[in-house]
Amino acid sequence: MTPLVRRIMGVETEYGITNVMDSARRLGPDEISRQLFAPIVEEYRSSNIYTSNGSRLYLDVGAHPEIATAECDSLHQLLAYDRAGDVTVHKLATQAEETLAERGVGGRVYLLKNNTDSMGNSYGCHENYLVSRDIPLKALGAQLLPFLVTRQLICGAGKISIPTKGAPNENFPAGYTMSQRADHVWEGVSSATTRSRPIINTRDEPHADSSKYRRLHVIVGDSNMSEVTTALKIGTTLLVLEMIEAGEKLPDFEIANEIRSIREIARDFSGTQPVTLRSGETATPLAIQRALHEAASKWLAKRPEPEKSNEGWLGTPNEQLRPMVALWGKVLDCFETGDFSPVSRDIDWVIKKTLLDRMADRGGLEITDPRLAQVDLTYHDIHPERGIFNVLAKRGMANALVTPATIENALTTAPATTRAAVRGKFLAAVRHHALPHTVDWMRVKINGEQSQEVVLPDPFANTNELVDAMLDSLETG
C-alpha cells in the first residue's frame, strides 16, 4: 500500500482557564469563560465559530476554550496554526480583562496550555491524522499503540504528581512524571472520549470522503508549550504511520497492559522500566523507541518527497523531518547517559524539570512544596510576558521552529494548500456582505430564502468551482 506522504493533520487544544480577581469575589470557570467568549457571542450569536484562518473556536464541555486547527498538510504549517490558536485565545483573555476593568471588577484571566487542574480533572490535546480507509483500524492500533505508550519519553509536557486518594496516581509516590495525560487514560482503543479516555479514539468521523479515508484520533498526547516538542510529537507519529501504511516490517512490541505500562513509564527517567508484551516477553520503553527510531531513520532515507506548489509544500518535506529524527535519537541518547542537558531547550518535560530541580536545590524544597506546584502550573500560562515558558523562550532558553511573522500570517489567513483555503475565502466573503451562513468541516452554506450549499468532501482540494460561483454571485447579484 502506498503511504499518504501528503496527509491532512490537525490539533485540538483545550485550555485550562482561571482568574485572579482584584475584588473579594472570584469568578468561577463558567463565568470567566462566558466573559471570554462574550465578544464572539455578540458578533456571531454563537460560542462555536470558524475563524478567518479556517480553524474552529468554541467553548467546550467543562468551560474549556478550545481551538481545533484548520486542516494542515505539512509539519511546519501545523505548528504555525497551533501557535496562532494560542494567540487567538490570548487576545480574548486580554479583552476579558479590559472589560472586567471597565466594570470596576478588575483581575487577571489565565489561560493554561496544560492537561490537568488542581482538582484532578484532565482535558486534552487531541491529534488528528487522515489515514486510508484500506487499513483495518484494529491492525493500525496494534502497531501504533507501543509507540504512543512510550512516546512520552520524547514529547511529554511533564508534571509534579501528588498522590490523591481515589485518583489514578494514588499508589505512586509523589514525584515528577514525564506526561500529564498518562494518568488519565483508561483504555488502549475505544469509541469513548471522556467516560473512559482511550489512547486512540475510534469514533468514525473522517470529515472527508468516508469511502476513502478515516480520521485517526489520538487523545493521549500532552499539550506542549515548546513548538519543537510539538514538532517531534507530530513528526515522529507521521513517520510511524507512514511505515505502517507502506507495509514496512516493524518489530512486534504489542503491550499486554497499555494503561498500567503508560503510568509506570511516566515515572521512570531511565527508560528501563520492563514492559510486558502480549508475547510474554518483556521490553524496555527505551528499546521500543530505539527500534522504531532505527526503522524511521531507514524509512526517511527512501521516503518519497512530496510535491511543492506555488502555495507551498503538498505534504511534509524530508527537510522538516530529518531534524526531528535526529532530535528523536538525541533524546534517546540522553536516557542512556542520564544527562538531558543536550535537549534542555527543546523538550518540554526536560525544560520544566530542569527549572524545578534548580529551584528545589536552591531552596531545599520538597517535591510537594506548593511553590514548585505554582511554577509547574505557570509554565503553561500562554501569556507572552507572564508565562514561564514564554519568558524562557524570550531569554533564548527554549528553541523555536516557526517565525513570529509566520504565526502572525496564520492568525488571519487559512492554509493555502488544503480545503481550509476554501472555507477561509467563503467566510471572508459572507462576513463582508453580512450574510447569514453555516460552516463546518465539510460544507459551506449561505442561509436564507435563496440558500446555497456546497459540500467539500476532499480535504486536499484548496479550490472549488461551485464555491467560487456562489461567491461571484454575491458581487454581481
Secondary structure, DSSP 8 states (H G I E B T S, - for coil): ----SS--EEEEEE-EEEEE-SSS----HHHHHHHHHHHHHHHHSSSEEE-TTS-EEEEETTTEEEEE---B-SHHHHHHHHHHHHHHHHHHHHHHHHHHHHTT---EEEEE-SSB-TTS-B--EEEEEEEETTS-HHHHHHHHHHHHHHTHHHH---EEE---TTSTTTTS-SEEES-SSGGG--EEEES-SSTT-EEEE-----SS-TTTEEEEEE------S-HHHHHHHHHHHHHHHHHHHTT-------BS-HHHHHHHHTT-TTS---EEBTTS-EE-HHHHHHHHHHHHHHHHHH----EEETTEEES--HHHHHHHHHHHHHHHHHHHHS--GGGTTT-HHHHHHHHHHHHHHHHT--TT-HHHHHHHHHTTB--TTTSHHHHHHHTT-S--SS-HHHHHHHHHS--TTSTHHHHHHHHHHHHHTT--EEEETTEEEE-STT-EEEE---TT----HHHHHHHHHHHH-
